[in-house]
Amino acid sequence: MSELNKLKFEIEELKSRNRKVDTNKAWETSVTRKVILSILTYVVAGFTLSTIQNPNPWANALIPSIGFFLSTLTLPVVRNIWQKIFYGK
């Protein structure tokens, strides 16, 4: 394999990796992911509270679900502060 072909191959590998990283980042920060995880949190909390015979389990299950969703909104702010402190970015 010639040196030029090796470089082309490496560039294509880097581009492919970057596309995967970009896709993963988009998923991690997407509203869709946050909503799905909030719904799953609500369902799991609701069933757990029902199992332990908590009064109003489905209403009480809103607390951890809303808390989770709100925490996802504040994390980017915290991350930016953390980056400025530790990396000066």
N, CA, C and O atoms as CSV, one atom per row, in Angstrom:
chain,resi,resn,atom,element,x,y,z
A,1,MET,N,N,0.856,-1.182,0.000
A,1,MET,CA,C,0.000,0.000,0.000
A,1,MET,C,C,0.896,1.237,0.000
A,1,MET,O,O,1.816,1.355,0.809
A,2,SER,N,N,0.618,2.123,-0.892
A,2,SER,CA,C,1.452,3.315,-0.998
A,2,SER,C,C,1.176,4.260,0.171
A,2,SER,O,O,0.161,4.151,0.859
A,3,GLU,N,N,2.088,5.168,0.369
A,3,GLU,CA,C,1.973,6.138,1.461
A,3,GLU,C,C,0.722,6.997,1.292
A,3,GLU,O,O,0.043,7.307,2.272
A,4,LEU,N,N,0.421,7.379,0.066
A,4,LEU,CA,C,-0.766,8.185,-0.216
A,4,LEU,C,C,-2.045,7.410,0.123
A,4,LEU,O,O,-2.977,7.971,0.700
A,5,ASN,N,N,-2.088,6.141,-0.231
A,5,ASN,CA,C,-3.248,5.312,0.084
A,5,ASN,C,C,-3.414,5.129,1.595
A,5,ASN,O,O,-4.532,5.116,2.110
A,6,LYS,N,N,-2.296,4.991,2.289
A,6,LYS,CA,C,-2.354,4.870,3.756
A,6,LYS,C,C,-2.957,6.128,4.366
A,6,LYS,O,O,-3.814,6.060,5.248
A,7,LEU,N,N,-2.498,7.271,3.884
A,7,LEU,CA,C,-3.015,8.538,4.398
A,7,LEU,C,C,-4.506,8.696,4.097
A,7,LEU,O,O,-5.268,9.141,4.956
A,8,LYS,N,N,-4.922,8.334,2.887
A,8,LYS,CA,C,-6.339,8.392,2.531
A,8,LYS,C,C,-7.163,7.490,3.447
A,8,LYS,O,O,-8.235,7.874,3.916
A,9,PHE,N,N,-6.652,6.299,3.693
A,9,PHE,CA,C,-7.341,5.350,4.563
A,9,PHE,C,C,-7.463,5.902,5.986
A,9,PHE,O,O,-8.526,5.819,6.599
A,10,GLU,N,N,-6.376,6.462,6.502
A,10,GLU,CA,C,-6.403,7.037,7.845
A,10,GLU,C,C,-7.367,8.218,7.936
A,10,GLU,O,O,-8.065,8.374,8.938
A,11,ILE,N,N,-7.407,9.041,6.903
A,11,ILE,CA,C,-8.334,10.179,6.890
A,11,ILE,C,C,-9.773,9.682,6.907
A,11,ILE,O,O,-10.605,10.225,7.633
A,12,GLU,N,N,-10.071,8.669,6.126
A,12,GLU,CA,C,-11.427,8.112,6.102
A,12,GLU,C,C,-11.803,7.509,7.457
A,12,GLU,O,O,-12.941,7.643,7.907
A,13,GLU,N,N,-10.840,6.844,8.105
A,13,GLU,CA,C,-11.096,6.305,9.445
A,13,GLU,C,C,-11.400,7.426,10.433
A,13,GLU,O,O,-12.314,7.306,11.248
A,14,LEU,N,N,-10.644,8.504,10.364
A,14,LEU,CA,C,-10.871,9.652,11.251
A,14,LEU,C,C,-12.229,10.288,10.987
A,14,LEU,O,O,-12.940,10.644,11.926
A,15,LYS,N,N,-12.589,10.432,9.730
A,15,LYS,CA,C,-13.897,11.001,9.389
A,15,LYS,C,C,-15.023,10.109,9.917
A,15,LYS,O,O,-16.015,10.602,10.453
A,16,SER,N,N,-14.863,8.822,9.763
A,16,SER,CA,C,-15.873,7.877,10.251
A,16,SER,C,C,-16.002,7.964,11.768
A,16,SER,O,O,-17.108,7.984,12.307
A,17,ARG,N,N,-14.868,8.014,12.443
A,17,ARG,CA,C,-14.878,8.132,13.901
A,17,ARG,C,C,-15.544,9.436,14.333
A,17,ARG,O,O,-16.335,9.447,15.276
A,18,ASN,N,N,-15.228,10.524,13.652
A,18,ASN,CA,C,-15.811,11.825,13.989
A,18,ASN,C,C,-17.326,11.827,13.795
A,18,ASN,O,O,-18.058,12.423,14.586
A,19,ARG,N,N,-17.795,11.156,12.735
A,19,ARG,CA,C,-19.245,11.065,12.531
A,19,ARG,C,C,-19.910,10.321,13.687
A,19,ARG,O,O,-20.969,10.725,14.166
A,20,LYS,N,N,-19.283,9.236,14.129
A,20,LYS,CA,C,-19.826,8.473,15.267
A,20,LYS,C,C,-19.840,9.307,16.541
A,20,LYS,O,O,-20.819,9.292,17.288
A,21,VAL,N,N,-18.763,10.030,16.786
A,21,VAL,CA,C,-18.671,10.878,17.976
A,21,VAL,C,C,-19.725,11.979,17.920
A,21,VAL,O,O,-20.378,12.262,18.925
A,22,ASP,N,N,-19.894,12.595,16.772
A,22,ASP,CA,C,-20.904,13.644,16.613
A,22,ASP,C,C,-22.309,13.103,16.834
A,22,ASP,O,O,-23.139,13.751,17.472
A,23,THR,N,N,-22.574,11.910,16.304
A,23,THR,CA,C,-23.886,11.288,16.484
A,23,THR,C,C,-24.134,10.970,17.952
A,23,THR,O,O,-25.221,11.228,18.470
A,24,ASN,N,N,-23.142,10.417,18.619
A,24,ASN,CA,C,-23.290,10.100,20.047
A,24,ASN,C,C,-23.522,11.357,20.872
A,24,ASN,O,O,-24.359,11.366,21.775
A,25,LYS,N,N,-22.792,12.407,20.568
A,25,LYS,CA,C,-22.959,13.670,21.290
A,25,LYS,C,C,-24.351,14.243,21.058
A,25,LYS,O,O,-24.985,14.735,21.992
A,26,ALA,N,N,-24.828,14.183,19.824
A,26,ALA,CA,C,-26.167,14.682,19.518
A,26,ALA,C,C,-27.221,13.903,20.306
A,26,ALA,O,O,-28.173,14.491,20.818
A,27,TRP,N,N,-27.056,12.589,20.404
A,27,TRP,CA,C,-28.006,11.771,21.167
A,27,TRP,C,C,-27.940,12.118,22.650
A,27,TRP,O,O,-28.976,12.278,23.295
A,28,GLU,N,N,-26.749,12.232,23.190
A,28,GLU,CA,C,-26.583,12.514,24.613
A,28,GLU,C,C,-27.206,13.838,25.028
A,28,GLU,O,O,-27.663,13.980,26.163
A,29,THR,N,N,-27.228,14.801,24.129
A,29,THR,CA,C,-27.760,16.122,24.469
A,29,THR,C,C,-29.172,16.354,23.926
A,29,THR,O,O,-29.709,17.453,24.061
A,30,SER,N,N,-29.774,15.340,23.318
A,30,SER,CA,C,-31.074,15.529,22.672
A,30,SER,C,C,-32.222,15.585,23.682
A,30,SER,O,O,-32.179,14.950,24.736
A,31,VAL,N,N,-33.227,16.348,23.337
A,31,VAL,CA,C,-34.446,16.430,24.151
A,31,VAL,C,C,-35.154,15.084,24.144
A,31,VAL,O,O,-35.747,14.689,25.148
A,32,THR,N,N,-35.096,14.377,23.016
A,32,THR,CA,C,-35.732,13.061,22.912
A,32,THR,C,C,-35.211,12.129,23.992
A,32,THR,O,O,-35.994,11.466,24.673
A,33,ARG,N,N,-33.897,12.072,24.154
A,33,ARG,CA,C,-33.291,11.196,25.167
A,33,ARG,C,C,-33.741,11.610,26.565
A,33,ARG,O,O,-34.068,10.756,27.389
A,34,LYS,N,N,-33.758,12.906,26.834
A,34,LYS,CA,C,-34.143,13.397,28.155
A,34,LYS,C,C,-35.593,13.051,28.467
A,34,LYS,O,O,-35.913,12.654,29.587
A,35,VAL,N,N,-36.468,13.201,27.480
A,35,VAL,CA,C,-37.887,12.892,27.686
A,35,VAL,C,C,-38.081,11.389,27.896
A,35,VAL,O,O,-38.818,10.982,28.793
A,36,ILE,N,N,-37.427,10.566,27.079
A,36,ILE,CA,C,-37.551,9.116,27.227
A,36,ILE,C,C,-37.066,8.676,28.604
A,36,ILE,O,O,-37.727,7.876,29.267
A,37,LEU,N,N,-35.922,9.189,29.039
A,37,LEU,CA,C,-35.407,8.814,30.358
A,37,LEU,C,C,-36.309,9.319,31.480
A,37,LEU,O,O,-36.449,8.653,32.505
A,38,SER,N,N,-36.917,10.476,31.301
A,38,SER,CA,C,-37.856,10.986,32.307
A,38,SER,C,C,-39.084,10.085,32.401
A,38,SER,O,O,-39.564,9.791,33.496
A,39,ILE,N,N,-39.587,9.648,31.250
A,39,ILE,CA,C,-40.747,8.741,31.239
A,39,ILE,C,C,-40.388,7.411,31.886
A,39,ILE,O,O,-41.156,6.888,32.693
A,40,LEU,N,N,-39.232,6.862,31.542
A,40,LEU,CA,C,-38.811,5.602,32.154
A,40,LEU,C,C,-38.627,5.745,33.665
A,40,LEU,O,O,-38.979,4.846,34.430
A,41,THR,N,N,-38.076,6.878,34.084
A,41,THR,CA,C,-37.922,7.137,35.519
A,41,THR,C,C,-39.284,7.171,36.193
A,41,THR,O,O,-39.457,6.612,37.276
A,42,TYR,N,N,-40.249,7.823,35.560
A,42,TYR,CA,C,-41.602,7.910,36.099
A,42,TYR,C,C,-42.233,6.520,36.233
A,42,TYR,O,O,-42.817,6.201,37.268
A,43,VAL,N,N,-42.116,5.705,35.199
A,43,VAL,CA,C,-42.717,4.364,35.212
A,43,VAL,C,C,-42.070,3.487,36.290
A,43,VAL,O,O,-42.771,2.825,37.055
A,44,VAL,N,N,-40.755,3.482,36.350
A,44,VAL,CA,C,-40.059,2.664,37.351
A,44,VAL,C,C,-40.396,3.143,38.761
A,44,VAL,O,O,-40.673,2.329,39.642
A,45,ALA,N,N,-40.375,4.453,38.978
A,45,ALA,CA,C,-40.710,4.988,40.297
A,45,ALA,C,C,-42.159,4.668,40.653
A,45,ALA,O,O,-42.461,4.306,41.791
A,46,GLY,N,N,-43.057,4.804,39.666
A,46,GLY,CA,C,-44.467,4.502,39.918
A,46,GLY,C,C,-44.684,3.060,40.313
A,46,GLY,O,O,-45.397,2.784,41.277
A,47,PHE,N,N,-44.081,2.132,39.586
A,47,PHE,CA,C,-44.223,0.715,39.934
A,47,PHE,C,C,-43.577,0.403,41.283
A,47,PHE,O,O,-44.122,-0.370,42.071
A,48,THR,N,N,-42.425,0.999,41.547
A,48,THR,CA,C,-41.757,0.773,42.822
A,48,THR,C,C,-42.610,1.291,43.977
A,48,THR,O,O,-42.774,0.607,44.987
A,49,LEU,N,N,-43.144,2.482,43.828
A,49,LEU,CA,C,-43.988,3.045,44.885
A,49,LEU,C,C,-45.286,2.257,45.037
A,49,LEU,O,O,-45.800,2.129,46.148
A,50,SER,N,N,-45.822,1.727,43.939
A,50,SER,CA,C,-47.012,0.873,44.025
A,50,SER,C,C,-46.702,-0.411,44.781
A,50,SER,O,O,-47.496,-0.875,45.599
A,51,THR,N,N,-45.533,-0.977,44.495
A,51,THR,CA,C,-45.131,-2.231,45.136
A,51,THR,C,C,-45.007,-2.077,46.645
A,51,THR,O,O,-45.364,-2.986,47.395
A,52,ILE,N,N,-44.504,-0.936,47.092
A,52,ILE,CA,C,-44.357,-0.734,48.544
A,52,ILE,C,C,-45.605,-0.083,49.146
A,52,ILE,O,O,-45.597,0.368,50.291
A,53,GLN,N,N,-46.677,-0.046,48.346
A,53,GLN,CA,C,-47.989,0.447,48.769
A,53,GLN,C,C,-47.959,1.887,49.278
A,53,GLN,O,O,-48.556,2.218,50.302
A,54,ASN,N,N,-47.257,2.716,48.547
A,54,ASN,CA,C,-47.214,4.140,48.843
A,54,ASN,C,C,-48.548,4.761,48.441
A,54,ASN,O,O,-49.066,4.459,47.366
A,55,PRO,N,N,-49.115,5.627,49.291
A,55,PRO,CA,C,-50.343,6.303,48.860
A,55,PRO,C,C,-50.027,7.238,47.685
A,55,PRO,O,O,-49.017,7.941,47.712
A,56,ASN,N,N,-50.859,7.251,46.681
A,56,ASN,CA,C,-50.674,8.069,45.468
A,56,ASN,C,C,-49.332,7.801,44.780
A,56,ASN,O,O,-48.564,8.737,44.557
A,57,PRO,N,N,-49.038,6.556,44.445
A,57,PRO,CA,C,-47.716,6.248,43.882
A,57,PRO,C,C,-47.424,6.976,42.569
A,57,PRO,O,O,-46.289,7.390,42.332
A,58,TRP,N,N,-48.434,7.135,41.719
A,58,TRP,CA,C,-48.180,7.746,40.407
A,58,TRP,C,C,-47.997,9.254,40.523
A,58,TRP,O,O,-47.246,9.850,39.751
A,59,ALA,N,N,-48.665,9.862,41.466
A,59,ALA,CA,C,-48.433,11.295,41.695
A,59,ALA,C,C,-47.059,11.500,42.323
A,59,ALA,O,O,-46.339,12.433,41.966
A,60,ASN,N,N,-46.700,10.629,43.257
A,60,ASN,CA,C,-45.395,10.742,43.913
A,60,ASN,C,C,-44.242,10.400,42.963
A,60,ASN,O,O,-43.114,10.851,43.163
A,61,ALA,N,N,-44.528,9.612,41.942
A,61,ALA,CA,C,-43.488,9.254,40.971
A,61,ALA,C,C,-43.081,10.446,40.116
A,61,ALA,O,O,-42.036,10.418,39.466
A,62,LEU,N,N,-43.898,11.487,40.112
A,62,LEU,CA,C,-43.530,12.687,39.357
A,62,LEU,C,C,-42.305,13.379,39.941
A,62,LEU,O,O,-41.544,14.013,39.211
A,63,ILE,N,N,-42.112,13.262,41.242
A,63,ILE,CA,C,-41.011,13.976,41.904
A,63,ILE,C,C,-39.648,13.562,41.342
A,63,ILE,O,O,-38.895,14.435,40.911
A,64,PRO,N,N,-39.297,12.270,41.326
A,64,PRO,CA,C,-37.974,11.925,40.769
A,64,PRO,C,C,-37.884,12.189,39.263
A,64,PRO,O,O,-36.815,12.525,38.753
A,65,SER,N,N,-39.008,12.036,38.553
A,65,SER,CA,C,-38.989,12.268,37.103
A,65,SER,C,C,-38.723,13.733,36.782
A,65,SER,O,O,-37.899,14.048,35.924
A,66,ILE,N,N,-39.414,14.614,37.465
A,66,ILE,CA,C,-39.193,16.047,37.248
A,66,ILE,C,C,-37.800,16.441,37.711
A,66,ILE,O,O,-37.129,17.243,37.061
A,67,GLY,N,N,-37.366,15.879,38.829
A,67,GLY,CA,C,-36.010,16.153,39.324
A,67,GLY,C,C,-34.952,15.737,38.323
A,67,GLY,O,O,-33.984,16.464,38.096
A,68,PHE,N,N,-35.132,14.568,37.722
A,68,PHE,CA,C,-34.177,14.111,36.712
A,68,PHE,C,C,-34.161,15.072,35.530
A,68,PHE,O,O,-33.096,15.491,35.077
A,69,PHE,N,N,-35.344,15.417,35.034
A,69,PHE,CA,C,-35.420,16.288,33.864
A,69,PHE,C,C,-34.781,17.646,34.149
A,69,PHE,O,O,-34.040,18.169,33.316
A,70,LEU,N,N,-35.060,18.215,35.310
A,70,LEU,CA,C,-34.458,19.502,35.663
A,70,LEU,C,C,-32.944,19.397,35.783
A,70,LEU,O,O,-32.220,20.323,35.418
A,71,SER,N,N,-32.467,18.263,36.296
A,71,SER,CA,C,-31.014,18.104,36.422
A,71,SER,C,C,-30.346,18.056,35.054
A,71,SER,O,O,-29.211,18.507,34.905
A,72,THR,N,N,-31.041,17.511,34.048
A,72,THR,CA,C,-30.450,17.477,32.709
A,72,THR,C,C,-30.366,18.870,32.104
A,72,THR,O,O,-29.526,19.128,31.241
A,73,LEU,N,N,-31.232,19.762,32.553
A,73,LEU,CA,C,-31.189,21.128,32.045
A,73,LEU,C,C,-30.054,21.931,32.668
A,73,LEU,O,O,-29.491,22.818,32.025
A,74,THR,N,N,-29.718,21.622,33.916
A,74,THR,CA,C,-28.674,22.378,34.602
A,74,THR,C,C,-27.274,21.835,34.337
A,74,THR,O,O,-26.295,22.556,34.530
A,75,LEU,N,N,-27.155,20.595,33.905
A,75,LEU,CA,C,-25.835,20.006,33.701
A,75,LEU,C,C,-24.986,20.750,32.679
A,75,LEU,O,O,-23.790,20.909,32.922
A,76,PRO,N,N,-25.517,21.217,31.556
A,76,PRO,CA,C,-24.658,21.975,30.638
A,76,PRO,C,C,-24.077,23.233,31.282
A,76,PRO,O,O,-22.934,23.597,31.006
A,77,VAL,N,N,-24.841,23.890,32.123
A,77,VAL,CA,C,-24.351,25.085,32.809
A,77,VAL,C,C,-23.207,24.706,33.749
A,77,VAL,O,O,-22.166,25.362,33.775
A,78,VAL,N,N,-23.416,23.643,34.515
A,78,VAL,CA,C,-22.386,23.178,35.457
A,78,VAL,C,C,-21.145,22.740,34.689
A,78,VAL,O,O,-20.021,23.018,35.104
A,79,ARG,N,N,-21.352,22.062,33.579
A,79,ARG,CA,C,-20.215,21.612,32.767
A,79,ARG,C,C,-19.392,22.797,32.271
A,79,ARG,O,O,-18.162,22.762,32.325
A,80,ASN,N,N,-20.054,23.837,31.792
A,80,ASN,CA,C,-19.333,25.017,31.309
A,80,ASN,C,C,-18.521,25.678,32.415
A,80,ASN,O,O,-17.385,26.095,32.192
A,81,ILE,N,N,-19.102,25.771,33.600
A,81,ILE,CA,C,-18.375,26.340,34.744
A,81,ILE,C,C,-17.171,25.469,35.080
A,81,ILE,O,O,-16.074,25.979,35.307
A,82,TRP,N,N,-17.376,24.159,35.111
A,82,TRP,CA,C,-16.302,23.218,35.421
A,82,TRP,C,C,-15.170,23.344,34.399
A,82,TRP,O,O,-13.995,23.364,34.766
A,83,GLN,N,N,-15.532,23.427,33.113
A,83,GLN,CA,C,-14.502,23.563,32.081
A,83,GLN,C,C,-13.710,24.848,32.238
A,83,GLN,O,O,-12.493,24.851,32.050
A,84,LYS,N,N,-14.381,25.937,32.577
A,84,LYS,CA,C,-13.673,27.212,32.758
A,84,LYS,C,C,-12.712,27.151,33.933
A,84,LYS,O,O,-11.607,27.689,33.868
A,85,ILE,N,N,-13.137,26.490,35.015
A,85,ILE,CA,C,-12.284,26.403,36.203
A,85,ILE,C,C,-11.084,25.501,35.954
A,85,ILE,O,O,-9.954,25.873,36.270
A,86,PHE,N,N,-11.317,24.319,35.390
A,86,PHE,CA,C,-10.246,23.336,35.284
A,86,PHE,C,C,-9.461,23.381,33.967
A,86,PHE,O,O,-8.317,22.930,33.910
A,87,TYR,N,N,-10.068,23.918,32.928
A,87,TYR,CA,C,-9.371,23.920,31.637
A,87,TYR,C,C,-9.291,25.295,31.000
A,87,TYR,O,O,-8.704,25.448,29.928
A,88,GLY,N,N,-9.867,26.289,31.639
A,88,GLY,CA,C,-9.796,27.640,31.121
A,88,GLY,C,C,-10.417,27.833,29.760
A,88,GLY,O,O,-10.024,28.722,29.006
A,89,LYS,N,N,-11.402,26.987,29.445
A,89,LYS,CA,C,-12.050,27.052,28.113
A,89,LYS,C,C,-13.342,27.822,28.208
A,89,LYS,O,O,-14.036,27.990,27.205
